[in-house]
Amino acid sequence: MRRRLSACAVLVVAACTALAACGSSGSSSSSSSPGPGASQSTGGSKTITIGFVTDLTGVASSGFLTSKLGIDAYLNRINNAGGVNGYKIKYILADTTSTPTGALTAVQKLVQQDNVFAIVENSSDFFGAAPYTLQQNIPVVGSAIDSPLWGDPKYTNLFASVGVVNEHYTSVAPGQFMKSQGATKCASLGYAGSPSSALAAVGFNKSCEMVGLKSGYLNTQFPFGSTNVGPIALAMKAAGVDGLFLPTDPSTSFALIVALHLLGVKLKASLLPTGYGGDLLASKPAVEAAQGVDFETIGAPAEANTAATQQRAADLAKVGVTGPPTFAEQEAYLALTAFVAGLKAAGPSPTRQSFMQAMSTITGYDAGGLLAPEKISFRNYTPASGCLWVAQLRGAKFFVMPSTPICSPLVKISG
């Protein structure tokens, strides 16, 4: 199971082209049956209006600007096919400004002025708005990359598009992957300012130990976003590590990988949970730094060439995206897929409450195959197992690593 990283740890390596905002306010009147954001005109046209919240400006924006393409790619196909239970879906795009207070301001406007049916998000700072959405009982479906709140049962209105990620559990799969690549001694680096990053680092070394490998180096106190990795590289070399996991942003990760290479360290495998996709391929320096690096992907990578990834590629191609989707495109597409699943289950006259009830009862969800072979329940806070997909960069292309996905049990490590 993919461990989600909080705040700016999800930022990617290449700046993206700014995109125009989507303007859609939906109908100002609503029928007596549907809830807020669900409307029916006198001509019989029905719409559901949602708010899509992402980081369009500010420090995190370079990693999220292409979210709109992921949204448009999925919604175009759904709406062209008639919508969901007769409703076409519209959205209002809102900017967090890459701050928690900006996220709150954006969501308050969407709820109080635009009267949206629900919030769909892909943001590093949504945690600033989460308490407000709980207080107002507003359903939220999203990438869940900003904080551990998505795994808190108190937040009954939050639905993570890839299923609940419990930060206190780890999968055996990363250790199994390292062992399959011939690694014998594992190392990981986590940020002091990010609980998700630190717990991911601890979990990885524990995963290695559970399959008989040694824990050679662990540091969970590294300054957030720093590239001053010289001392870390020297310590890892001295420890003799040959298996590396970096739940850090790509600038830290690639700096450390390059430093280890310059020191002559021969890694059997280096696994990064961020960086896969079109963002990396758009940056020549990043491509050079990432040669031979293994990337944990969000479900099946494009290179798996499954029916689900082929459908996603076809949808994205219609909005001008070729090649592997960016991080933002992947996350936005998955978030809309999960929202639509809940809307279908909510029936012909959806309300916010009926939508949340429907989402809470969904089991066996796999995002139309994108998350397969995992089967998700949106309300399972202690999933028993998870799967790891890995793609390696060689030249200017990603390749699915043999023997992946690896599906294995989850083991409690804290809490």
ABEGO torsion letter per residue (X at the ends): XBBBBBEAAABBABBBBBBBBBBBAEBABBBAABBBGBBBBAAGBBBBBBBBBBBABEAAAAAAAAAAAAAAAAAAAAAAAGEBGGBBBBBBBBBAGGBAAAAAAAAAAAAAAAGBABBBBBBAAAAAAAAAAAAAGBBBBBAGAABAAAABAABAABBBAAEBBBAABBBAAAAAAAAAAGBABBBBBBBAABAAAAAAAAAAAAAAAAAGBBBABBBAABBBGBABAAAAAAAAAAAGBABBBBBBBAAAAAAAAAAAAAAGBBBABBBBABGBEAAAAABAAAAAAABGBBBBBBEBBAAAGBAAAAAAAAAAAAAGBBEBBBAAAAAAAAAAAAAAAAAAAAEABBBAAAAAAAAAABBGBAGGGAAOABBBBAABABBABBBBBBBBBBEABBBBBBGOBBBBBBBBABX
